[in-house]
């Protein structure tokens, strides 16, 4: 397979081989052309468009929020928050705030009254801005959260509340658009041709992470590199398409579960974004791999036994960054009572890399196919590249299954049933 500067894909002890993968060249080329002709594909060229004015506007508002607030409350569910939270947690400190950033908290991702009540209590001693994100404004979870937060902001800040509420929504229509226009809230646009789970590299994800202290210029530069490099239809030179074909072949061989695994706990929310991207894009018409995730080495001592010796229904995609900012070396201890001085001066991420190699070998020997995806460094640039890489791979992967990567009829089904039940409850109470 081809090896590039950014992403390196390897197949340790896996039955897949280059010749088998490249038999899909013709089909991939046809699907590539088909995808470019579809609606909801504005994300494909978005990173290579001239977004300088948008990024300037986002950074300007982010600077205002950071100067005037202690906390940004982001309201959203699904694609309206998963990507931002993934980037924030991957690129900001485990404890405390990023340099030049403030705290970002999320509501509207659930309907827990206890959760939002605790958020409100937490905010009382802090200065607050709100960013509500919804294409239509009609999704129940963020709509309810916005109702609560809007009333809270108005009670606390009076007429100045409208200066502290930023709306990210459709350019022309929808409940939230109407509310924003009437109230005079400042707005960012969710492009018509970009669906929620593909929207992280628009204002949907960029404003929250800019407030958190992430360099969105670097993030978009990485995505631009990916958009340029992964634009070609030739499978032999497109790593994202190779990954899509690999997982498709394994699915055809009878594997029904893909495990995305990483060795850095800050990537746990990235896992959640990945699960939505692939699950919501592929899980249709009784088709699709079930996307699941594990965080190593923690899960090697939890679900690891099942992976090694359980049912042979899964394959594994191991994600690894060779350099982690803030990594540390194992210190020397003259007592050496634990017998670990042989690791002195090796960094924890170096040991993690060896753990990854050992895990890959053990799982492959246990008949769990392994795909390794490696990147040079966990930073904004390479994470931007990886986000685009997975979106491009996901579109191809869903089309290989002959399902639409850009709709979500199953999600709409649950929303409809919930509304029907709520209306029945209302009639009964009346």
One Martini backbone bead per residue (centre of mass of N, CA, C, O) as a GRO file, in nm:
protein
  430
    1UNK     BB    1   0.103   0.033   0.011
    2UNK     BB    2   0.079   0.347   0.055
    3UNK     BB    3   0.309   0.607   0.176
    4UNK     BB    4   0.268   0.881   0.388
    5UNK     BB    5   0.324   1.150   0.588
    6UNK     BB    6   0.063   1.116   0.761
    7UNK     BB    7  -0.066   0.839   0.677
    8UNK     BB    8  -0.036   0.502   0.813
    9UNK     BB    9  -0.102   0.179   0.671
   10UNK     BB   10  -0.138  -0.137   0.834
   11UNK     BB   11  -0.110  -0.524   0.826
   12UNK     BB   12  -0.078  -0.720   1.084
   13UNK     BB   13  -0.132  -1.038   1.024
   14UNK     BB   14  -0.317  -1.012   0.767
   15UNK     BB   15  -0.514  -1.140   0.503
   16UNK     BB   16  -0.471  -0.894   0.371
   17UNK     BB   17  -0.401  -0.755   0.042
   18UNK     BB   18  -0.315  -0.560  -0.215
   19UNK     BB   19  -0.445  -0.718  -0.447
   20UNK     BB   20  -0.731  -0.736  -0.328
   21UNK     BB   21  -0.783  -0.435  -0.291
   22UNK     BB   22  -0.725  -0.353  -0.606
   23UNK     BB   23  -0.991  -0.487  -0.724
   24UNK     BB   24  -1.156  -0.202  -0.646
   25UNK     BB   25  -1.081   0.029  -0.843
   26UNK     BB   26  -1.328   0.057  -1.030
   27UNK     BB   27  -1.548   0.094  -0.811
   28UNK     BB   28  -1.424   0.341  -0.673
   29UNK     BB   29  -1.431   0.529  -0.919
   30UNK     BB   30  -1.740   0.529  -0.948
   31UNK     BB   31  -1.811   0.628  -0.661
   32UNK     BB   32  -1.659   0.890  -0.666
   33UNK     BB   33  -1.840   1.017  -0.884
   34UNK     BB   34  -2.109   0.980  -0.735
   35UNK     BB   35  -2.052   1.154  -0.483
   36UNK     BB   36  -2.003   1.430  -0.638
   37UNK     BB   37  -2.329   1.428  -0.729
   38UNK     BB   38  -2.425   1.481  -0.449
   39UNK     BB   39  -2.573   1.567  -0.190
   40UNK     BB   40  -2.412   1.650   0.102
   41UNK     BB   41  -2.091   1.744  -0.019
   42UNK     BB   42  -1.958   2.017   0.091
   43UNK     BB   43  -1.721   1.893   0.270
   44UNK     BB   44  -1.512   1.816   0.053
   45UNK     BB   45  -1.433   2.139  -0.027
   46UNK     BB   46  -1.428   2.324   0.224
   47UNK     BB   47  -1.113   2.332   0.305
   48UNK     BB   48  -1.034   2.461  -0.001
   49UNK     BB   49  -1.165   2.702   0.055
   50UNK     BB   50  -1.229   3.040   0.120
   51UNK     BB   51  -1.216   3.077   0.490
   52UNK     BB   52  -1.099   3.338   0.613
   53UNK     BB   53  -1.351   3.501   0.708
   54UNK     BB   54  -1.467   3.285   0.891
   55UNK     BB   55  -1.221   3.249   1.078
   56UNK     BB   56  -1.214   3.543   1.168
   57UNK     BB   57  -1.497   3.549   1.294
   58UNK     BB   58  -1.454   3.326   1.497
   59UNK     BB   59  -1.207   3.450   1.642
   60UNK     BB   60  -1.348   3.709   1.726
   61UNK     BB   61  -1.573   3.584   1.900
   62UNK     BB   62  -1.387   3.415   2.077
   63UNK     BB   63  -1.240   3.659   2.204
   64UNK     BB   64  -1.487   3.778   2.337
   65UNK     BB   65  -1.565   3.539   2.513
   66UNK     BB   66  -1.288   3.519   2.667
   67UNK     BB   67  -1.313   3.818   2.784
   68UNK     BB   68  -1.638   3.782   2.907
   69UNK     BB   69  -1.585   3.476   2.998
   70UNK     BB   70  -1.573   3.148   3.161
   71UNK     BB   71  -1.821   3.024   2.987
   72UNK     BB   72  -1.924   2.791   2.738
   73UNK     BB   73  -2.240   2.704   2.615
   74UNK     BB   74  -2.319   2.410   2.444
   75UNK     BB   75  -2.585   2.340   2.213
   76UNK     BB   76  -2.623   1.987   2.143
   77UNK     BB   77  -2.651   1.709   1.907
   78UNK     BB   78  -2.448   1.505   1.784
   79UNK     BB   79  -2.308   1.678   1.524
   80UNK     BB   80  -2.333   1.949   1.716
   81UNK     BB   81  -2.092   1.819   1.937
   82UNK     BB   82  -1.892   1.577   1.896
   83UNK     BB   83  -1.659   1.713   1.741
   84UNK     BB   84  -1.586   1.937   1.938
   85UNK     BB   85  -1.534   1.754   2.183
   86UNK     BB   86  -1.312   1.585   2.054
   87UNK     BB   87  -1.108   1.813   2.006
   88UNK     BB   88  -1.093   1.933   2.285
   89UNK     BB   89  -0.996   1.664   2.437
   90UNK     BB   90  -0.741   1.612   2.253
   91UNK     BB   91  -0.611   1.940   2.280
   92UNK     BB   92  -0.650   1.950   2.588
   93UNK     BB   93  -0.622   1.939   2.900
   94UNK     BB   94  -0.708   1.729   3.152
   95UNK     BB   95  -0.626   1.974   3.342
   96UNK     BB   96  -0.771   2.240   3.279
   97UNK     BB   97  -0.658   2.486   3.058
   98UNK     BB   98  -0.595   2.624   2.779
   99UNK     BB   99  -0.409   2.830   2.623
  100UNK     BB  100  -0.642   3.076   2.551
  101UNK     BB  101  -0.877   2.940   2.718
  102UNK     BB  102  -1.196   2.816   2.801
  103UNK     BB  103  -1.469   2.688   2.919
  104UNK     BB  104  -1.654   2.396   2.796
  105UNK     BB  105  -1.998   2.318   2.786
  106UNK     BB  106  -2.264   2.064   2.767
  107UNK     BB  107  -2.588   2.073   2.616
  108UNK     BB  108  -2.848   1.871   2.465
  109UNK     BB  109  -2.744   1.553   2.486
  110UNK     BB  110  -2.990   1.540   2.686
  111UNK     BB  111  -3.282   1.470   2.933
  112UNK     BB  112  -3.149   1.564   3.205
  113UNK     BB  113  -3.243   1.739   3.476
  114UNK     BB  114  -2.996   1.703   3.661
  115UNK     BB  115  -2.783   1.807   3.466
  116UNK     BB  116  -2.895   2.098   3.406
  117UNK     BB  117  -2.914   2.187   3.701
  118UNK     BB  118  -2.608   2.170   3.757
  119UNK     BB  119  -2.521   2.369   3.545
  120UNK     BB  120  -2.669   2.616   3.657
  121UNK     BB  121  -2.528   2.617   3.932
  122UNK     BB  122  -2.237   2.644   3.814
  123UNK     BB  123  -2.290   2.930   3.660
  124UNK     BB  124  -2.354   3.148   3.888
  125UNK     BB  125  -2.024   3.218   3.932
  126UNK     BB  126  -2.032   3.288   3.617
  127UNK     BB  127  -1.951   3.381   3.305
  128UNK     BB  128  -2.175   3.380   3.008
  129UNK     BB  129  -2.208   3.185   2.714
  130UNK     BB  130  -2.397   3.096   2.410
  131UNK     BB  131  -2.413   2.798   2.187
  132UNK     BB  132  -2.645   2.724   1.944
  133UNK     BB  133  -2.694   2.401   1.768
  134UNK     BB  134  -2.909   2.397   1.473
  135UNK     BB  135  -3.064   2.353   1.182
  136UNK     BB  136  -3.381   2.377   1.292
  137UNK     BB  137  -3.473   2.350   1.620
  138UNK     BB  138  -3.653   2.061   1.652
  139UNK     BB  139  -3.479   1.915   1.841
  140UNK     BB  140  -3.546   1.826   2.154
  141UNK     BB  141  -3.290   1.846   2.328
  142UNK     BB  142  -3.186   2.137   2.241
  143UNK     BB  143  -3.456   2.286   2.269
  144UNK     BB  144  -3.487   2.253   2.575
  145UNK     BB  145  -3.212   2.371   2.655
  146UNK     BB  146  -3.262   2.652   2.527
  147UNK     BB  147  -3.499   2.735   2.692
  148UNK     BB  148  -3.349   2.735   2.959
  149UNK     BB  149  -3.101   2.919   2.878
  150UNK     BB  150  -3.258   3.165   2.782
  151UNK     BB  151  -3.399   3.232   3.049
  152UNK     BB  152  -3.144   3.253   3.215
  153UNK     BB  153  -3.008   3.485   3.055
  154UNK     BB  154  -3.241   3.691   3.085
  155UNK     BB  155  -3.246   3.698   3.395
  156UNK     BB  156  -2.938   3.779   3.428
  157UNK     BB  157  -2.895   4.004   3.161
  158UNK     BB  158  -3.127   4.078   2.999
  159UNK     BB  159  -3.077   4.264   2.719
  160UNK     BB  160  -2.773   4.137   2.705
  161UNK     BB  161  -2.824   3.842   2.619
  162UNK     BB  162  -2.805   3.873   2.303
  163UNK     BB  163  -2.482   3.909   2.318
  164UNK     BB  164  -2.452   3.591   2.454
  165UNK     BB  165  -2.596   3.469   2.192
  166UNK     BB  166  -2.510   3.205   1.972
  167UNK     BB  167  -2.599   3.107   1.637
  168UNK     BB  168  -2.616   2.779   1.473
  169UNK     BB  169  -2.760   2.770   1.141
  170UNK     BB  170  -2.961   2.822   0.912
  171UNK     BB  171  -2.988   3.066   0.662
  172UNK     BB  172  -3.337   3.057   0.617
  173UNK     BB  173  -3.449   2.818   0.811
  174UNK     BB  174  -3.638   2.759   1.091
  175UNK     BB  175  -3.686   2.790   1.420
  176UNK     BB  176  -3.408   2.910   1.505
  177UNK     BB  177  -3.394   3.128   1.292
  178UNK     BB  178  -3.645   3.283   1.386
  179UNK     BB  179  -3.546   3.345   1.672
  180UNK     BB  180  -3.282   3.492   1.594
  181UNK     BB  181  -3.405   3.721   1.427
  182UNK     BB  182  -3.599   3.838   1.645
  183UNK     BB  183  -3.366   3.874   1.875
  184UNK     BB  184  -3.067   3.938   1.744
  185UNK     BB  185  -2.876   3.716   1.695
  186UNK     BB  186  -2.592   3.588   1.634
  187UNK     BB  187  -2.461   3.422   1.326
  188UNK     BB  188  -2.413   3.096   1.199
  189UNK     BB  189  -2.362   2.875   0.925
  190UNK     BB  190  -2.519   2.590   0.798
  191UNK     BB  191  -2.473   2.424   0.538
  192UNK     BB  192  -2.690   2.269   0.323
  193UNK     BB  193  -2.448   2.051   0.211
  194UNK     BB  194  -2.413   1.979   0.537
  195UNK     BB  195  -2.413   1.746   0.757
  196UNK     BB  196  -2.377   1.694   1.087
  197UNK     BB  197  -2.142   1.459   1.078
  198UNK     BB  198  -1.985   1.670   0.855
  199UNK     BB  199  -1.954   1.966   1.040
  200UNK     BB  200  -1.690   2.015   1.218
  201UNK     BB  201  -1.537   2.215   0.987
  202UNK     BB  202  -1.729   2.420   1.083
  203UNK     BB  203  -1.886   2.631   1.297
  204UNK     BB  204  -1.988   2.403   1.473
  205UNK     BB  205  -1.680   2.332   1.573
  206UNK     BB  206  -1.495   2.596   1.569
  207UNK     BB  207  -1.600   2.776   1.796
  208UNK     BB  208  -1.567   2.600   2.050
  209UNK     BB  209  -1.255   2.536   2.005
  210UNK     BB  210  -1.157   2.827   2.006
  211UNK     BB  211  -1.248   2.885   2.298
  212UNK     BB  212  -1.067   2.639   2.415
  213UNK     BB  213  -0.772   2.689   2.238
  214UNK     BB  214  -0.779   2.613   1.945
  215UNK     BB  215  -0.618   2.592   1.635
  216UNK     BB  216  -0.806   2.646   1.348
  217UNK     BB  217  -0.595   2.685   1.132
  218UNK     BB  218  -0.448   2.417   1.169
  219UNK     BB  219  -0.689   2.232   1.139
  220UNK     BB  220  -0.755   2.329   0.841
  221UNK     BB  221  -0.482   2.262   0.717
  222UNK     BB  222  -0.509   1.957   0.756
  223UNK     BB  223  -0.773   1.928   0.595
  224UNK     BB  224  -0.660   2.044   0.330
  225UNK     BB  225  -0.451   1.830   0.283
  226UNK     BB  226  -0.655   1.597   0.267
  227UNK     BB  227  -0.838   1.709   0.038
  228UNK     BB  228  -0.606   1.701  -0.168
  229UNK     BB  229  -0.487   1.404  -0.132
  230UNK     BB  230  -0.805   1.267  -0.137
  231UNK     BB  231  -0.922   1.342  -0.441
  232UNK     BB  232  -0.854   1.085  -0.569
  233UNK     BB  233  -0.967   0.780  -0.739
  234UNK     BB  234  -0.711   0.622  -0.682
  235UNK     BB  235  -0.661   0.362  -0.473
  236UNK     BB  236  -0.341   0.352  -0.467
  237UNK     BB  237  -0.358   0.691  -0.362
  238UNK     BB  238  -0.595   0.632  -0.130
  239UNK     BB  239  -0.622   0.584   0.200
  240UNK     BB  240  -0.925   0.611   0.260
  241UNK     BB  241  -1.015   0.396   0.051
  242UNK     BB  242  -0.852   0.164   0.163
  243UNK     BB  243  -0.994   0.149   0.433
  244UNK     BB  244  -1.277   0.099   0.318
  245UNK     BB  245  -1.204  -0.168   0.176
  246UNK     BB  246  -1.103  -0.329   0.412
  247UNK     BB  247  -1.369  -0.324   0.578
  248UNK     BB  248  -1.542  -0.449   0.353
  249UNK     BB  249  -1.400  -0.720   0.325
  250UNK     BB  250  -1.436  -0.809   0.621
  251UNK     BB  251  -1.742  -0.804   0.608
  252UNK     BB  252  -1.762  -1.018   0.379
  253UNK     BB  253  -1.612  -1.235   0.577
  254UNK     BB  254  -1.807  -1.183   0.861
  255UNK     BB  255  -1.755  -0.921   0.991
  256UNK     BB  256  -1.955  -0.704   1.229
  257UNK     BB  257  -1.712  -0.564   1.394
  258UNK     BB  258  -1.568  -0.249   1.483
  259UNK     BB  259  -1.264  -0.154   1.645
  260UNK     BB  260  -1.172   0.138   1.795
  261UNK     BB  261  -0.831   0.204   1.886
  262UNK     BB  262  -0.658   0.359   2.165
  263UNK     BB  263  -0.376   0.513   2.383
  264UNK     BB  264  -0.546   0.785   2.447
  265UNK     BB  265  -0.779   0.931   2.655
  266UNK     BB  266  -0.837   1.196   2.477
  267UNK     BB  267  -0.991   1.002   2.244
  268UNK     BB  268  -1.279   0.917   2.347
  269UNK     BB  269  -1.452   1.137   2.188
  270UNK     BB  270  -1.357   1.056   1.911
  271UNK     BB  271  -1.496   0.788   1.915
  272UNK     BB  272  -1.787   0.904   1.920
  273UNK     BB  273  -1.772   1.042   1.649
  274UNK     BB  274  -1.705   0.788   1.483
  275UNK     BB  275  -1.960   0.628   1.553
  276UNK     BB  276  -2.159   0.820   1.419
  277UNK     BB  277  -2.049   0.834   1.138
  278UNK     BB  278  -2.074   0.521   1.074
  279UNK     BB  279  -2.352   0.439   1.194
  280UNK     BB  280  -2.530   0.662   1.039
  281UNK     BB  281  -2.422   0.587   0.744
  282UNK     BB  282  -2.451   0.246   0.741
  283UNK     BB  283  -2.718   0.177   0.921
  284UNK     BB  284  -2.886   0.015   0.665
  285UNK     BB  285  -3.079  -0.225   0.538
  286UNK     BB  286  -2.936  -0.439   0.728
  287UNK     BB  287  -2.655  -0.289   0.741
  288UNK     BB  288  -2.340  -0.296   0.863
  289UNK     BB  289  -2.117  -0.208   1.076
  290UNK     BB  290  -2.034  -0.222   1.409
  291UNK     BB  291  -1.946   0.053   1.601
  292UNK     BB  292  -1.666   0.034   1.814
  293UNK     BB  293  -1.488   0.096   2.133
  294UNK     BB  294  -1.146   0.136   2.267
  295UNK     BB  295  -0.936   0.195   2.563
  296UNK     BB  296  -0.601   0.201   2.578
  297UNK     BB  297  -0.520  -0.012   2.835
  298UNK     BB  298  -0.779  -0.041   2.998
  299UNK     BB  299  -0.942  -0.255   2.801
  300UNK     BB  300  -0.737  -0.491   2.838
  301UNK     BB  301  -0.875  -0.517   3.147
  302UNK     BB  302  -1.173  -0.587   3.021
  303UNK     BB  303  -1.235  -0.656   2.695
  304UNK     BB  304  -0.973  -0.815   2.608
  305UNK     BB  305  -1.062  -1.107   2.645
  306UNK     BB  306  -1.275  -1.108   2.421
  307UNK     BB  307  -1.099  -1.029   2.187
  308UNK     BB  308  -0.904  -1.275   2.211
  309UNK     BB  309  -1.146  -1.528   2.295
  310UNK     BB  310  -1.392  -1.473   2.152
  311UNK     BB  311  -1.583  -1.403   1.920
  312UNK     BB  312  -1.536  -1.397   1.555
  313UNK     BB  313  -1.669  -1.065   1.482
  314UNK     BB  314  -1.394  -0.895   1.485
  315UNK     BB  315  -1.220  -0.597   1.419
  316UNK     BB  316  -0.921  -0.381   1.418
  317UNK     BB  317  -0.853  -0.028   1.482
  318UNK     BB  318  -0.543   0.123   1.516
  319UNK     BB  319  -0.461   0.422   1.692
  320UNK     BB  320  -0.161   0.634   1.630
  321UNK     BB  321   0.062   0.861   1.796
  322UNK     BB  322   0.400   0.933   1.808
  323UNK     BB  323   0.328   1.226   1.925
  324UNK     BB  324   0.296   1.373   2.256
  325UNK     BB  325   0.204   1.628   2.422
  326UNK     BB  326   0.349   1.598   2.744
  327UNK     BB  327   0.533   1.389   2.765
  328UNK     BB  328   0.700   1.126   2.961
  329UNK     BB  329   0.945   0.995   3.153
  330UNK     BB  330   1.099   0.746   3.310
  331UNK     BB  331   1.216   0.728   3.616
  332UNK     BB  332   1.471   0.705   3.832
  333UNK     BB  333   1.532   0.433   4.082
  334UNK     BB  334   1.760   0.317   4.303
  335UNK     BB  335   1.586   0.081   4.424
  336UNK     BB  336   1.423  -0.101   4.217
  337UNK     BB  337   1.172  -0.272   4.340
  338UNK     BB  338   1.008  -0.301   4.051
  339UNK     BB  339   1.209  -0.349   3.799
  340UNK     BB  340   1.206  -0.054   3.599
  341UNK     BB  341   1.491   0.068   3.506
  342UNK     BB  342   1.490  -0.031   3.201
  343UNK     BB  343   1.283   0.231   3.137
  344UNK     BB  344   1.461   0.452   3.155
  345UNK     BB  345   1.380   0.733   2.944
  346UNK     BB  346   1.127   0.628   2.859
  347UNK     BB  347   0.838   0.692   2.723
  348UNK     BB  348   0.507   0.645   2.740
  349UNK     BB  349   0.455   0.650   2.431
  350UNK     BB  350   0.663   0.434   2.364
  351UNK     BB  351   0.523   0.215   2.530
  352UNK     BB  352   0.256   0.235   2.381
  353UNK     BB  353   0.369   0.144   2.106
  354UNK     BB  354   0.448  -0.137   2.207
  355UNK     BB  355   0.167  -0.214   2.300
  356UNK     BB  356   0.046  -0.199   2.021
  357UNK     BB  357   0.218  -0.420   1.894
  358UNK     BB  358   0.137  -0.644   2.093
  359UNK     BB  359  -0.166  -0.628   2.041
  360UNK     BB  360  -0.164  -0.685   1.741
  361UNK     BB  361  -0.029  -0.964   1.759
  362UNK     BB  362  -0.226  -1.103   1.953
  363UNK     BB  363  -0.487  -1.057   1.790
  364UNK     BB  364  -0.395  -1.185   1.525
  365UNK     BB  365  -0.338  -1.466   1.656
  366UNK     BB  366  -0.660  -1.458   1.744
  367UNK     BB  367  -0.820  -1.378   1.474
  368UNK     BB  368  -0.780  -1.056   1.463
  369UNK     BB  369  -0.804  -0.822   1.259
  370UNK     BB  370  -0.557  -0.563   1.166
  371UNK     BB  371  -0.560  -0.205   1.166
  372UNK     BB  372  -0.319   0.050   1.107
  373UNK     BB  373  -0.315   0.395   1.229
  374UNK     BB  374  -0.071   0.647   1.158
  375UNK     BB  375   0.067   0.940   1.322
  376UNK     BB  376   0.293   1.174   1.417
  377UNK     BB  377   0.076   1.381   1.570
  378UNK     BB  378  -0.101   1.530   1.845
  379UNK     BB  379  -0.268   1.776   1.666
  380UNK     BB  380  -0.441   1.995   1.485
  381UNK     BB  381  -0.341   1.912   1.206
  382UNK     BB  382  -0.372   1.594   1.229
  383UNK     BB  383  -0.669   1.595   1.317
  384UNK     BB  384  -0.780   1.731   1.065
  385UNK     BB  385  -0.692   1.507   0.878
  386UNK     BB  386  -0.842   1.266   1.017
  387UNK     BB  387  -1.127   1.366   0.990
  388UNK     BB  388  -1.132   1.368   0.684
  389UNK     BB  389  -1.050   1.079   0.635
  390UNK     BB  390  -1.306   0.951   0.767
  391UNK     BB  391  -1.520   1.087   0.589
  392UNK     BB  392  -1.419   0.973   0.320
  393UNK     BB  393  -1.434   0.674   0.401
  394UNK     BB  394  -1.735   0.663   0.476
  395UNK     BB  395  -1.862   0.726   0.204
  396UNK     BB  396  -1.737   0.485   0.058
  397UNK     BB  397  -1.833   0.256   0.245
  398UNK     BB  398  -2.139   0.297   0.208
  399UNK     BB  399  -2.137   0.262  -0.105
  400UNK     BB  400  -2.036  -0.031  -0.101
  401UNK     BB  401  -2.324  -0.107   0.043
  402UNK     BB  402  -2.558   0.062  -0.087
  403UNK     BB  403  -2.575   0.333   0.084
  404UNK     BB  404  -2.664   0.628   0.233
  405UNK     BB  405  -2.441   0.854   0.393
  406UNK     BB  406  -2.665   1.124   0.440
  407UNK     BB  407  -2.871   0.972   0.613
  408UNK     BB  408  -3.138   0.913   0.902
  409UNK     BB  409  -3.414   0.736   0.940
  410UNK     BB  410  -3.387   0.614   1.229
  411UNK     BB  411  -3.384   0.883   1.382
  412UNK     BB  412  -3.659   0.986   1.284
  413UNK     BB  413  -3.825   0.757   1.411
  414UNK     BB  414  -3.780   0.826   1.711
  415UNK     BB  415  -3.889   1.113   1.704
  416UNK     BB  416  -4.178   1.042   1.620
  417UNK     BB  417  -4.250   0.856   1.858
  418UNK     BB  418  -4.203   1.063   2.081
  419UNK     BB  419  -4.416   1.269   1.986
  420UNK     BB  420  -4.659   1.085   2.001
  421UNK     BB  421  -4.636   1.025   2.309
  422UNK     BB  422  -4.652   1.320   2.410
  423UNK     BB  423  -4.936   1.375   2.292
  424UNK     BB  424  -5.085   1.158   2.448
  425UNK     BB  425  -5.015   1.266   2.730
  426UNK     BB  426  -5.157   1.539   2.693
  427UNK     BB  427  -5.446   1.433   2.648
  428UNK     BB  428  -5.474   1.274   2.914
  429UNK     BB  429  -5.429   1.522   3.107
  430UNK     BB  430  -5.679   1.686   2.979
   0.00000   0.00000   0.00000
